[in-house]
Amino acid sequence: MFVTSPKLRVRSPSPTTVEFTVTTAPSHLLTRQVVTWSTVLLRLLACSSGVLLVLLKYYPPQTFTLSAHVHAYIHLLLQSISVLSTRIPWQYLLPGAAAALYIAVFAPGYTEESLLVIRDLGVQISTTTWGGRRSRFIPTNAVRDLWIHEGFCGFEVRFYLAVVVEGEEGVVVVFPTLLPNRRILELVWRGAKGCLYEPRRVGR
């Protein structure tokens, strides 16, 4: 929902530390906040609409008595939703409500994936999505190399950045969800290796 194409942000607070972030979020903070709250409201609307339609189809307002403290507009709203639900057959209502709940829970928002490199300490790979944040830290002495590989994503050949970890058969993929283009990967690869192995500052 409301995402943009992946963009790269580089932050280097010290000569021995650099963070590369690939994100589909809007670049401006105000726009990002508006998008975040709009997405939350749309999810709540989809979820509540699906649940209300099913409940009022099964329990019409005539079958129960609302409290006298409930505003008249609430009565009118429930009556309107109930009329709508009675016009929708169950074979359409249940799949529609299930689809609304699925969208509310699982529809992706913007994604941020980052590679934090700290010389003599290690690298941290993080992924932040609507479902939360996952991260893994790899000590410097376990990092054997950083490679740019190519692999299949569906019927498409895509490039990806990977960390070769000592003692592991597989590699750890950086930016595993977004899979940015090769130009971004090469910038990150050069900057990360420069911070890990060369005594110089990594510029923006």
C-alpha angles and dihedrals in degrees: 000000000000095000131152132211114286114280130189124233121186124198122182111176093170139013090258099044131064132163124200116196125187111194142170091202121112112270097231117077094221092050090048092052092048091050092047095052093041089054092049091050092048091050092050091047093050092046096046093044093053094046094045094050092052094044094047091046090055097034110031115200089251091067095061138035121237121217117268088237092065110104118251090240089061089055090049092048093050091048091052093049090046091053089050093048093050090057093055115078118231092245089063100032098056096049090044092051091046090051091050091051091047091052091047093052107029108026106117121244122192118315130216122193122180142185114206114193121193115178115234090010110060147251129287122204116199136180121193120190139149088280095057139268130308124187141170129197121209118191117233093244089058095051107096098174147323117244137184107223133180125223144157122277104183104309093336130092110229133182121229138181117236137184116222107219122200113247095017124106095208131050130244111243118221116215091010096172103042100035095196122209124280094259091061091043092053091050091051093044093053094044095046094048090045091054094044100045111015127070096230139096118264109228128211 
